[in-house]
Every structure is written in structure tokens, then in C-alpha cells.
């Protein structure tokens, strides 16, 4: 038997022409170290929400890849994101999850930093440094770019990356399905309670692909649906909408973002939340208002999606944003934020909080199913023999369309209608297409293909295949 030496990343591990993806990209330590540099050091990453730092001096410790970062608001009200590492010997300057402060002081040697990142205090500055240390050169490391969009805060370490809204492209309208009020009001959401955090023994790409649009794993949630986890206390969480809507998977090939959508007919939305008249009336009113404000687009509701590389969106109920923080090739730390309409009555927020807890997170019935899958799939792919055999991503290949239209609605992006097909791996292929492009590209000039004069709104599938699949994997 001839053995195979894989090493790090090479073209062909993601082969979209045949729909095969090597298990190595999930379990290989060298590839993991490369993607920290090639992906997480260059992409835009979700950091937090402005409502977590509403006042000057407020801070929230978050993450970007494996890096600990501090989201804070300075005395002038400006937002900053700093690397949580002292410039002297690297100690974390903030070891609290959140709070309010006027200064970050390193507990190792005592260097102190203002909430604007400037180095303001150095022990023995006169005696040991003879007042010659240039403090202006030794402030906290700040991200290259920061963007606040409808309350959410995003950052990148790469100065050459495109601005955040350009990075999103047409996906902005799909992100809005999570961030806008249920009644269609602009940015009308706030964070509910704190952030759930837990560890899963799997590579970060397992949950990332699941939330990109894995509509094939319904068998995993059969027991949950039998229990009746829906917000009305019975049946599937989305049974009524699924019965009347067109179900789509939508991706932006040149950006690497993807989501699911429900296109509702031009008729009243099926009622829900019947066990709480106040909640039912609130959402009935919101549905009417959204359609009044947004017109035909008000008939669009979202389902799970992913902003490349590791930010998951769940626009419906529970409405959440999650970050899949890599913690080594074999472990992911999940952070999940829950959103509600800021203007919602207290009873509605209380009802949704209870529903969110029993649905999502480490104690949520649905997410427990997902974690079980990712855990065992990852463990079973680490072996010497298992790593020789690729995963299949062939489902629905070749049936994608651009410029999808239905009853007056135009949907930007590459689209798969899965109303009858039930499932496709269209969006999953898009995630790994973009991942491979990041792994192979030397700079953003190569990644920002939409800036090229010859680039159309969406590349054809054939063009995409030829760019990513340089050679066939196993």
C-alpha cells in the first residue's frame, strides 16, 4: 500500500468540479495554522454590539480568530477594538469579560493604557527608562479597520481589505433581516441579556457549513419536533411558514456569504404564538407593518446564513448572531448573541427569552443535536484511514440560477429553489469555494474579483469550478 503525505494546504483539497472536499481541511494542524493567517487575519469578523458598550469607559472582551480583543468606547464616545495584549511582554491587559474603566493596567509589569489605547503609565519611567521611552509608539495594537453597522461592530486586521459594506456586497439586505426590527424598522434590535459561550470538540468549519444552509439534517431534529419546540408550543418551529412559502438557498460567489430564505405569498402571514395573545398580536402587527414599509420585500424572511468566514445569522426566532471562534484545529468556542426588537413590550421579550433558551445554546434542544453531530463527525475524520476519503458535496450541483424572480420579487445572488428539491449543498459549496480562494490568494487584489472590469454580478458555476479545483482530490 502506498501512503500519502499531505503536509499543509494545496489546491485540489476543495474540488467543486467533482463535489469532493478533503477531510484534511478539517483535521490537519498545518492547514489550520495557515488559515489563521490567510483567512482570519484578512477577513472582516464580528466583534460585538454597540449596546454592550453604551457609555464612555465601557468595554467588552471579544475574539477575532484566536486573538483576544477589547471592544471599548472612549471618553469622546468613539468605538475602538484593541488586541488584548500588553506591548511590553504580552500579558492580557483586561481579564474581565465586560465592565467600565478609565484605564487598562497590565498585571505583569504595570504598563497602563487609556481607553483610547494610548500608553499612559510606565513604572520607573524616570529611573529605569531615563524618560527616553517613546510612549506614543507603544500603545495597544488597534485593528486596521472597524465598522459599526446597525449596532453590530465588525473589524479586520487587514488595512487593504475592502470596506465592510463592500465586503458584504448585495448580502447587506440579507444581514438586515437579522438586524432590522420585525416591523421593518431600520436597525430596531438590541441584545437580549448576555452572551452564551461554550466549547465544542470540532473544527470551526463544521458549524459554519451547517449554518450556511444545511437543510439535509432534519432527521437530527426529529425528536425536537415531536416534543413541540415551536414558539406556539407544538409542531415544528417553522411549520406554518414552510407550508406556504418558497424555500431558497442564496449565495454570493464572489463574497463567500450565503443564507436561506422564505418567500411568503402575497397574503397574511400564518399566525403563531397562539399561547400568548399579547405576543401573537405584537407579531401580527409587525408583519403588517413590515409589508407596508418594505413592499414586496416585506414578504421575505430569513433562515440560517453565514457571513464569511465564521459569523452565523439566524434571522427568525430565535433571532441570533453566533461566532465560531477557532480554538485549535480540533476545538471551537461558540459565542451566541440573542436579539429582540428594542421597542417590543416587556412581555414579548420575556416570552422570547424563554423560547430562545429552550431552542438554542448548550442547553437548547435543537443545538444539542447539532453539537452531537459535529463532535462525532470530527472525531471520526481524524484517523489515518478516514483522512484518505473525501466528503461528498454533490447535492444539487448544476441546478443553481442567477437573477431568480418569483411573483414580483427579484433575489440577488446565486439561487437554489429547494421548495420541491427539499435540500441542496449549494450554499455549502460556496463557503468552501471562498475558503479555498482565501487560502490561495496572496492579497486582496486577487480576492476582490468584483472590482475587475470583466467581472459580472455573479460568476458562472463553470468559472467558479475552474478557479478553485486546480486538481481533483480523492
N, C-alpha and C positions, 0 to 999 in steps of 0.2 A: 504494500500500500504506500502510495506517495503522500507525504504530508505537505501541508500548505502553511507558509509563513506569511502572515497578513501584515504585520507592522502597523503603521498608522493609516490615516485616510488615503484612499486612492480613488480616482474616477472609476465608476462602474459598480461601486458598492450600492449606489442608488441607480437602478436601471429601470426607468419608467417605460422604455420601449417594450420590455417584456413583463413589466409589472412585478419585478422582483427586487427586494431590498435585503441586503445582507444583515444578519443578526449582529455582525461586528459593530455596527454603528451604535448599538445599544449597550454593549458589554466590554468594548475594547478601551483600555485605560489610555493608550496613546491617542486614540481618536478623541476621547473626552478632553484631554489636555489641549488638543488642537482646537476644539470647538469653543473652549473658553476664550481663546484668543480670536479666532476667526468669526465667531457668532456673537458672544456676549460682550466682547469689548467693542463691537461696532454697531450693533442694533440698538433701537430705541426700546427701553424697558420700563415697565410700570413700577412706580415707586410708592405712591400713596395717594391720599385725597386731601385737598385743602382743608376740609372740615376737621381733619386730625390735628392741624396746626393753625387754629383760627387767630391766635393772639401773638404779638411780638414776644419772642423768647420761647415759644412752644417748639417742641421737637418730637420727632417720631423716628425711631431707628428701623430702617428697612434693609433691603438687599438688592444687589444688582449682580447676577451671576453668583459667584462665591464671595463677592465683596460685601462687607457690612458698610452701609451708608447712613448718613443722618439727613433727614428732611427737616428743615427748620425755617422759621420766619424771623428775620432780623428786626431791629428796632424801627426801621423805616417801613416795615411791612412786606419787604421783598422776600421771596422764597429762594432757598438755596438747597443744594444736595451736595454733601461733602463725603469723601472717603473717611470712614470711622477708624482712623489710624494716625497716631502721633507721628510727626515728621522726624522726631528725634530717634526713637527706637521701635516705632511701630505699634505700641500698645493702643488698645481701643481707648479713645478719649471719652466715650459715652457707653456705659454698661447698663443703662436703664432702657426699657422699651419705649417710654414716652414720658413727657413731663414739660416743665418750664424752667429755664435757666438764663443767666446772663453771661455765663462763661462755661466752656468745656475744659476741664483740667485733667491732664493725663495723670493717672495714679502711680505711674512708674517713677518718673523724674520731675514731674510737676510743671511741664510746659502747659501754658494756658492759652486758649483760643476764644476770641469773641464769637458771638453767634453769627457774625458775618464772615467767619473763617480766619480773620487776621490773628497772627501770633501776638498776644498782648502781654504775656508774662513768661519770663525765663529765670528760674532760680540762679542766684550767683551771677547775674548778668554783668555786674561791675567787676566782681572779684575773679571769676573763672574765665569769663569771655572778654574781659577788659573792654566791655561795651562795643566790641567790634563785630558782633554777630548782626547781620542784616536781617532783622525780623521780617521785613517786607517780603523776603524771598522764601520764608519758611511757614507760610500759612497752611491751613488744611487744603488738601487736594480737592478741587471742585470739579464737577462734571463739565464736559466740554459744552454741552447744550442741555437746556431744560425747557420744558413746555408745560404749561397748565392749560388743560382743555376741559371746559365744563366741570371744573372742580377736580378732575383727575390730574396727577402730576407724573410726567414722563421724563426720562433723561437718557443720555448716551455719553459714552466716554470719547466718542469719535468726533472731532471738530469738522471733519469732511463729510459726515453723514448729512443727508438732505434734512431740511426742517421737518418737524414731526408731522404736520398736516400733509406735506408732500410724501412723506414715508407712508402715510395711510392711503393716499390717493382717494379713489371712489369708496374705500371702505369706511370713510368718515360717517356716511349715512347709516351704516350698519352698527358702528360703535354708538351712534346716537340712540339706537333702540334700547341700549342699556342705560345711558346717562340721562336722557330726557325724561320728563315726567310722564306718567301713564296717560295723562290727558294731552300729551303732545307739546307741553310747555318746554321751552329751551332749558336744558340743564337743571331740571327741577328735582334732582335727587340728592340724598345725603347718606352718609354711612350710618348704619344701624348698629349700635353697640360697638364692640371692639373687633379685633382680627383673630380668626381661628388659625392656629398653627399646629401642624403635626408632620411626622415623618412617615414616608412610605419606602420600603426596600425595593426600589425600581429606578430605572433611568428616567430622567425628566421627560423624555420624548414619548413614553407610554401615555401619561395623562394628556400631554399636548396633542397627540393624534386623536385621542378619544374625544376631546372637546372640539377638535377641528371638524367633527361631523361623523363620528362612528355611529351610524344608525342601524348597525347589524347585530348589536349585542343585547337586543331586547330580552332574550332568554335569561340573561343575567338578572334582570329586574322583575322576573315573573312573580316571585314571592311578594315583592313590594307592592305590585299592582293588585295582587289578591288581598293584601292587607287593607288596601284602600287609602293610599297616602295622598290622594288628590286633595286640593285645598277645600273641597266640599265634603271631604270625609268618606269618599267612596270612589272606586274605579281608578283608572289611570289619571295622572296629574294633568294630562292634556287631551283626554279622550274626546271631549266635545269639539274642540278645535280641529283635531285630526279628522273628524268625520266629515267636515265641510270644506276644509282648506286644501289648496295645492301645496305640496311639500317640496321644497327646493334645497339643493346644496349649491352654494355660491362661493367662488374663489376669485382672487385677483392674482393671476400667474406671475406678474412682474413684481408684486409686493410680497407674496407669501402669506397673505391673510385669507381667512375663509370662515364661513358661517352657514348655519341652516336658517331657512325662512319658512314661515307660514303665510300664504296669500289667502286672505279671507274673502269670501264673496261679498258683493255689494248688498248686504243685508245685515240686520242686527247681529252682533257677536253673541254666540251661545252663552247663556248665563252660567255663573259659577259662584262659589262661596255661599251657597244657599243656607248653610248652617248659621250664618251670621248676617242678618238683614242689613245692618249698618255697612258691613264690608261689601256685601253684594251691591247695595245701592251706590257706594262710592265707586266701584269699578264699572258699573253700568254707566254712571255719569261720565267717568273718564273716557270710556270707549266712545261715547257720543262726541265728547269734546275733541278727542284726537282726530276723529274723522272730519269734524268741522274745520279744524285747524290745518290738517295736513292733506285734505282732499283724498285722492286715490291712494296716496302713500300711507294714509292712516289705516288702510286695510292690511298693512304689512306688520307682522310681529316676528320677533327673532327666536331662534333656538340656539343651542350651544355653538360657539365660534371661538376663533383663536387669532390674536394679533401676533404675528411672528416676532420673536420665536416662542415665548413662554407665558403669554398673558391670555387667560381664558375668560370668555364672556358667557354669561347666562342671562339673556335679556328678559326672560319671562319670570315666572315665580318658581323657585326663589331667584330673585334678581341679584346676581353676584358678579364679582371680578375675582379671579384667582391668579396667583403667580406660582409657577412651578420652579422653585429655586433649586438649581443643581447643588448637591452636597456630595460630590464624588460620582463616579460612573454608576455605582450601584445604589444610590440613595437620592431621594427627592424630598425637600421640605416644602410643604404646601402652605401657602398663606391665602386665606379667603376673606374677602370683604363683602358685606351684605349691604344692599342699597334699598332705600324706600323713597317714596315721594316725600320731600320735605314738608309739603303742605297737607299731607294726609292726617286725618284725625288720629288721636292717640289710640283709639280702639282698633283702628286699622293697623297701625304699627305694631301693637301688641299681638294681634292675630297673626300677622305675617312673621313676627319673630318666632312664635311657637311653631309655625309651619316650616320655616327655614331650618330650625334646629332638628326637627324630625326628618327632614329631607336630606340636607347636605352636611358636610363636615365629618369628622371622625366618628361621631355618634349617629349621623344621619343614615337612614335605612338604605337609601339609594347609593350614597358614596361608599358605604361599606362594601357593597357588591363590586364596585369599580376597583377599590383598593385590593380586594382579594384577587381579581383578575390580573392586575398589573404586577402584583407581588409574585404570583406563581408563574406568570408568563416570563418575567425577567429571570427568575431563578432557574427555570427550565431551559433558558437560552444561553447559560454561561458555560456549559460543558464543552469539552474539546470536540466531541462529535456533533453536538447540537449546533455549534457555531458554523459548521460547514454548510448548513442548509438555509437558504434564504426564506424570508416570509413572502407570501403572495399578496400583491396589491392590484390584482387584475380586475376587480369587480367594477363593471360599468365603463371600462376603458373604451374610448372611441365614440361615446354617445353624448359627450358634452356639447353644449351650444353656446354661442355668444349672442348678445343682444336679445335676450329672452323677453317675450311680451305675452301678457295674458290680461284680458279684459281691461285694457287701457293702462296697464302697469308695464313699465319697462324696468328690467332688473339689470344693473351694471355688473359685469364680471363674466367669468365662465360659469355656466349654469348646468346642473343636472336636475331634471324633474323626476323625483322619486315617488310621486304620488302612487303610481301603479307599480313601479320597479321595487318599491319599498326600501331599497338600500343601494348605496354606491360607495366606492372608495375614492371618488373624485377629489374630495377635499383633502384626504389624507395624502394622496399623491402630490397635491400642491404644496403641502407642508414640507415634504422631503425633497421636492424639486428645489424649493428655495433654500433649504438647509444645505443641499449639495452645492448650490451656487455660492453661498457664503463660504463654504469650506474650500472652494476652488478659486475664488476671486482674490486678487491682490489688493484691490482698492474699490472705493465707491464709484469710480468712473466705470468700472466693469459691472457693478451691481445695479446702478441706476439706469437700466436699459431704456426706460420710458423717456429719457432725455434725448435719445438719439433720434435724428430726423426720420429715419426709416421705420421707427417703432410705431406700430399701430396701437389701438386701445388694448388689445389682448393678443398675445402670440398664439398661433395655432398649436394644436397638440403635437403635430409632427415637428414643428420648430422647437417646442419645448423638449421633446424626447431627444432630439439630436444634440441639444446643448448639454443635457445632463448625463445621458447614458453614453459615455465615451466607449465603454466596453461592457460586455454582458457579464454579470456576476452569476454565481451559481443559482 
